[in-house]
């Protein structure tokens, strides 16, 4: 599908929706209404609360506007003419946007019937060309994303050029609701969120169980790839953040405190602390590349309106690593990180695409440094023959980056891993090593994360697997269900055998019917349920039930245990009954 045509289609849908709202709610003031990745939205200032139940009524009015087949006509006005027009309509938010334009600058607007809007376009020729659309939800949004401004009402919608595509997308949305990690997180007792700490998630024992598996896998993998692990403080003094450049370029995202009359910052990133460890002793060129990793807790200020379960939080752990290297090692180290990322994402069955982001408007360092860094990242991608998209102006403030965008089972894209090449921190902290010539030189620094934020990665996995985690990740891997009281002791004996092997198992010895116990285990998405009765006790067997395949028959317990251990060791995405 042509992205430019789709953007025009969705932008037109936003205008039609705004026109419908103006017809239904006289006195409404318009904010902004762009096309976005999966649809469009428009912000409205209205005394009356628009509830979700009102969306069908707005849709019906949109259909009337579409049936009128109104042409979308472009007009070019002077700033003064546009100001007069908007003042008559009392469009305060549009006037605010207009005031930021230069005097004498020309303004474009699009008109359809009685409705007009400041807009560069492009749009469809007429409202009648719009066919497949759906309004989705209503939310609050601060004007211009600033919590000091008024909260407006935002209506989200989606539109496609093909009704089949719309139907497919709406099906995916319904499936996504079923997989919502906030809903499943509560049902599976993984985590909770509390008003006492907005944006600061609380992990429950089941969530910690998955967390420990993820971090254990991370440590094992990094050790095998030549990384050493460090740990640095959560709070460091203000001067460090001035030196690192975060104070000038990232301060609005940081939290601060005072200790002994001095100013300190709660770290938003791990790198400055890691740099201090590097500076704590002299280094030789023979030590490079030096790969240092940290599972570091960071805090970043996020507006309350954008907080979203585990996916957008204020406190999270980054699986950071910093690679100090010689200039000629850059390509190999970048490719080494890409190889490691592939290994991780393949383990979870996640496809990915790459994006190369270049110098942003707010950045530090010379043009020459940025050119060198951008060329080095592009050269590494070219050497591997890896396709990538160029994302102009979206690099970190200290260097360009390669981002990994993974795709989940519903086709949704998530930005996870990142590789950032940095010539700035080595300069600002005067990092040096003794070269083969006996002189001091400056190393090159590579920042990278692969899970990204672990809390966010956990939330993505909950939705990707719909809570039915692969056995190696599942908080509970096996539940024993004794048929009667006389079978409980034997079930407990077998359960302890699995626990001694490091597996997670329990016995449901409640005085409940077997069917109820099975339904409960299914609800908890336990991979294996093992029923124990007379025959199983006599033959050293277990009656196996699988959470997806149902009854799998009787198996020798020793054979079951061996297969289960192999499945967990291999971190298989399928259970051995599905292979």
N, C-alpha and C positions, 0 to 999 in steps of 0.2 A: 504493500500500500504506500502511495506517495505521501511522505510526511508533511510536505508543504501544503498539499491539497487537504489533508486531514486537519491540519492546523487551521486553515481557512474555514473549513466546515465547522469545527468546534468553536472558533471565534464567532462565527455567525450565530451559532446556537446560544452563546453567551448573550449576544445582543437581543436575540428573540426572547430569551428568558427575562432580561432586564425590561424589555418593552411590556411583556406580560405582567410583571410585578408592578410596573408603573400604572398600568390600566387597573389592576385589582386593588392597589394600595395607594390612592392619591396622597401626595405629600411625601412620598419616599424620596430619600436622597441617595444618589448613586456613588459608590466607591469605585473600585476597579473590577474588571471582568475579563481575565485572560484565558486563553486556551492553555491547558497543562498536559502532562504526559498522558494521562488516561481519560481526559475529558475537558472540563471547563468549570469555572466558578464565577460568581459575581457577589460583591459585598454591598450590603444595603444598610442604610440608617433609617430605622423605622420604629416608631413608638410601640406599635403592635408587634407582639412576638409571633414570628412565623414558625409554626409547629410542623413537624413532619407530616401530619395529617393534611396540611394545606398543599403539599406538593402536587397531588393529582389535579387539584383545581388550577394550579399554575400551569401544569402540563396541558390542560384543556384549553386554556387561553393561548398558549403557545401554538397549539394546533390550529386555532382560528387565525392567528397571524400568518402561519404557514399557508393556510388555505387562501388568504388574501393575496398571496404571491407578490409581496411588496418589493420593489427593486431597492437594492442597497446602493445609494448614490454617494459618491465621494465629493466633498466640498473642501476648497482651500480658502482659509480666511486669515486675516491678520490677527495678531495676538489681541488687539484692541476689539476687533469685531467679535472674536470668540468670547472675550470677557463679557461684552454686553449681552450676548446671547445666553450665556450661562448664568449671568446675574438675574436675568428675567425669570429663569427657571429655578432660581435659588439653589443651585447645585454647588454647595459650599466646598465639597471635597474636590470637585473638578476645578473650581476656581483656585484652590490651593496648589494643585498640580500646574495650572496655567501660570501662576505667579512665579514659578521657578524657571520659566522659559525666558530667553533673552527678549528684550524689547525689539520690536520689528520682525521677530521670527514668525514665519508662517505656520499656521496650525491646520491640520487636516481633521475632518470629522466625517462620519458616515451617517446618512439619514435613511430611515425606512418608515414611510408613513409619517405619523406625528412624532416618532421617536428619533433622537439623534444622540451620538456619543462621540467624544473626542477619541480618535483612533487613527493609527497609521495604516490599519488593514494588514493583509488583504482579507476579502470576504467573498462569499458566494455572490452570484449575480442578483439573486432574489431570495426572499424567505421561502418561496415555494420549492427551492432546491433541497431544503432540509427535510429529511425523512425519518431517519433512525436516531432517536435520542431518548434519554431517560433521566429524570431528576432523581438524585440518590439520597441526599442528606442535607441537614441544616446544622451549622456549627457557628460558634462565636469566633471572631477574628479581630484583633486590634487593628485600627487604621494604620496602615503602613508597617505593620508588624511591631509596633512600639507599644509596650504595656502602659505607657503614660498617656496614650491616646484613648479615645472612646472605643468601646467594644461594638463592632458592627455585626450584622447577621450575614453569614456566608452560606449561599446555596451552592452545593456541588451537583454537577450533572455529568453525563457522558454522552457522546454522539459518535456514530460510525457511518461511513458511506454505504455500508451494506447491512441490511437487517440481520443477516446470519452472523456477522461479526458482533453486532450488538447483543444478540441472543447468547452467543458464546461468552462474551465478556460478563453479562449478567449472571450466567451460570457460574462462572469463576468467582464472582463476588459472593454468591450464595455459599459456595464451597469454602471460600475464605472465612465467612462468618462462622461456619462450623469449626474451622481450624483456628479461630482467633486464640492466640496464646494467652490472653487474659482470662478467657472463659476456661480453656483447658488447664491453665495454670492453677486455677481455683479447684476445678474438678479433680485434678491429679495431685493436689496439695504440693505444688512445686514452689510457689512464691506468693507473696502478698504485697499490697501497696497500702500505705496508711497516710492519712491527712497530717499526722505528726511529722512526716518526712516526705513531702511530695517530690517525686523524682528520685527517691532513694529506696530501691527495692529491697525487700526482705526475703532471703532464700530459706525455705523450709527444708527439713531433712531429705525429702525426695529430690528437691532441687539441688541440694548440696551433693547428693550422690552422683547426679549427672555432672555437676561441676567438677567433682574430683576425678571422674573418668576423663573429662575433657582436658583438664590440666595435667593429669598423669600421662595421657597420650602426647600432649604438647611437650612435656619434659623429656619423655623417651625419644621423641622424634628429634628434638633440638640437640640432645646429647649426641645422637647418631650423626648429626650434620655439623658437629664441631662447634657448638655454642656453649658458652659458660653462663651460668645464671647469677644475677646480682639482685640486690634489694636496696632501694634508696628511700630517703625520708619523704613523708607526705607533705610536710610544711618546711619551706625554706625562705630565707629572708628576701626582702624586696630588691636588694641590690643585684642578686643573682638574676632576677627576671628582667631587670634593666639591661644587664650584660647580654642575656640571651636574645633580647629583642622582643620578648613576649609582652613586656610592659607597654611598648609603643604600638604593637601590632595585634595584641590579643587580650588586652586588659579587660574589655567589656565582657569577656567570657569567664573571668576569674573571680574567685572568692578570696577575701583577705581577713587577716586577724592581727592582733598586736600581742607581743610577748616582751616583757621587761621594757616597755616604752618604745620598742622598735616595731617596724612594720614587717609583716610576713605575708606570704601568699600560699594558699593551698594549691598544690601543683595541678595544672590542667594537662600537663604532658610530663613524661618521664625523662626526656632527653637531658635537661640541664643537670640533674642529679647524676646521671650516668657519665656525663662529661667530667664531673668533679672526681669520680673514681678513676677515670683515665688519667687525669692530671696528678693523681696522688703519687705517681712514681715515673721515672724515666722509661722510655720505650726505644726499642731498636727496630729497624726495618725488617729484621728476621721474624718478628712476632706477627707480622701482617700476612693475610687478613686476620684481624681480631674480631671475633663474633661474640657479642655480649647481649644476653636476653634478660628481660624482666617482665613478670606478670604484675604490673604496677597499677595501684588504685589511683584514679584521677577524679577531679571534680570540675565540671564546667557548668556555667550558668546557662540555663535554658528557660525561655518564657513558659509560664505555666500552661498556656494554651496549646503548646506543641508537645507536651509530655504525653507519652503513649506507651503504657505498660513497660516492658523491658526494651522496647525498640527505640525509645527516646527518653533518656534518663539524665540525671544530673551527676550521678556517682556511678562509676563503672571501672572495670579493669581492662587495660589494654595489654595484649600479648606483644609488647614492644621488643624490638631488638635493634641494636646499633652495631654496624660493621665499620670498623676503622681499617682503611686499606691504602695501598699505594695507587697512584693514578692509573697505572697500567692494569690494575686488577678489577677496575670498575665493571667491565663487561662480564667477566666470569662470575663476579659476585651477584650482579643483577640476575644473570641466568640461573645461578644457584638458588636464589630466592624464588624465582618463578617455578623451578623444579620442585622445591619444597611446598610451595602453594598448591601445585597440581596434585602432589601426593596427599595433602590434607583434604582438598575439595573432593577428590575421587573417593576418599574414604567415606564421605557422607553422600556420595552420589550427586554432587552439585556441579553443573556445567558453569563455565564462566566465559566472560569476554573481557578484553583489556581496553583501557582508556589512558591516553597520555595527556596530562594536563600541564599547561605552560604558565609563564609568569603572570600573576594576578596584578591588578592595579595597585594594591597595597602590599608592598614587598620590600625586602632589603637586599643590598648587594649590587654589584656592578652588572651592566649589560653583558660584559664579556664572560663573567662567571655563569650567568644564566644561560647564555648561548652554549657554553661548554657543557653544562649539566644537561640541558635539553638534548643536545646532540648525542651525548653519551647514552642516555636512556633510549633514544630512538635507534641508535646503533645496536644496542643489545637486542632489542625486539627484532630488528632486521636480520641479525645473525641467526636467530632461531626461526626466522620466517614466520613470526607470529603476527597475525592481523590485529590492528588496533584502531580505535577512533581517536581523533584529535579533539581535545577539549580546551580551546583557547582561553587563557586567563583564569584557569581554575586551580592552579598549583598552590602549594603551601606558601606562606609568606617568605620562607627561607629557601625554597627550591622546588623544581618541577617534580612531578610524581607519575607513577604508573599505578592505576587503580584496578582492582579486580572486582568486576560486577558479576555476581553469581545469579543463577536462575533456579528458582525452586520448582517443585512439582506442579505448581499452578501457572508457571511461566512468568512469575513476578521477578523483577530484578532488584537485587540488594547490593549495595557497595560494601565490600568486606575488607579485603586486604589492600595494602598500599605499600609502595616502594618509593621513597623520597630521597633524592640525591642532594646533598647539602654541602656547599662550600663556605657557608656563613658562620656556623657555630665554631668550626675549627679556627677561623680567623678571629672571631670575637673573644674566644677563650684562649687564644694563642696555644693551640694544641700542637705539639711537636714530637718528632722522633729523630733518632740519629740514623742517617742514611749510610749506605755502603762507602760513601766518601768521607765519613766522619763528621759531616756537617748536619745542622738542624734543618728539618724539612717539615712541611705541614701535611698531615694525612687528609684523605678524603673521607667524608662521613656518609654512610647510608642508613637512613631510618627505615624501618619496615615493621608492619604488623600483618598477620595472616587471618586469625580469627577476627581481628579488629577489636571491638568492645565485646568481651565475653558475655556480658548480660544480653546484649543485642543478639549475639550469635545463638545463645540459648533460646531466646524468643523465636528466632527464625527457624531453628530446628524443631521446636514444638509445633509450629505451623506446617513445616515441610513434611514431617512425619505424622501430622495430625495426632500427636501425643503417643503414638504407637512406636516408641523408639526401638532401634535395633537392639538385640538382646544385650550386647556389650554395654550399651548406654542405659538401658532400662533400670529405674530405681529398684524394682523388684523383678528378678528374672524367672523365678520359679515359685509357685504356690502349691503346697501339698494339701490335698483335701481328703482327710480320712472319712470313710463312709460311716463308721460308728465309733463309739468311745474306745472299743477294744483295739482299734487300728491306730489310735493316736500315738502310742509309744513308738511303733514301728515307723510311722511318718516322721516323727521327731528325730529318730536315729538317722534316717536317710537325709533329712534336711540338714542335720549337723555335718554329715559327710560332704555335702555341697559347700557349706560354709567354710569348712576346713580347706577347701580348694580355692577360697577367695570369691566364691559365687554368692549372690544375694538371693536368699530363699526364706520362706516362712511357712508356718503351718496354721491353717484356719481350723482351730479346734472349738469354734463356737457351737453352741447347741442349736444349730439351724439346719434346714434341709440342704441336701447336696446341690440341688438346682439353684437355690438362693446363693450359695457360696460361689458357684460357677458364674452366675450373673454378676456378682460383685467383682470377681477377678477380671471378668471381661470389661466391666466398666472402668476398672483401674488399668486396663490395657497390659496385663501381665502376659508375657510371651508364652509361658508354659504353665498349664495346670495339671497336676498329677494326682489322680484319684487312687486311694489305697483302700482295698477291701480284702476279703479272705483269700481270693485267688492270687492277688498280688503279693500278699504276705507269704503264702506257701511257695510261690515260684520265683521269688526275688525279682518281681517285675513291678512296673508302674503302668497305669492306664493313662495315656497321654492325651491331653486336649490342647489344641493350638488356638491362639486368639483369633486367627483368620480362617484356618482350615477346619476348625472344629475337631471332632473326635478323630484321633490318629491311631487308635488301637493300643495294644499292649506291647511294651518294650522291656527288654532286660534292663534293669536299673544301671548296671555297670556300663552297658553300651550307651544308654541315654547320657550318662555323666560324661563319657569320653567325647561323644558328639557335641555336647553342650560346651565343654571346655575348648574344643577345637573352634567352634563357632565364635566364641568370645575372643580367643587368641587372635583369630584372623580378622576380627572386627567386621564380620560379614554383615551386609545389609539385609540378607535373607536369613531366616532360621533354617536349620538343617532339614526341617520338614518341607521347606519350600524349594530347596535347591534341586 
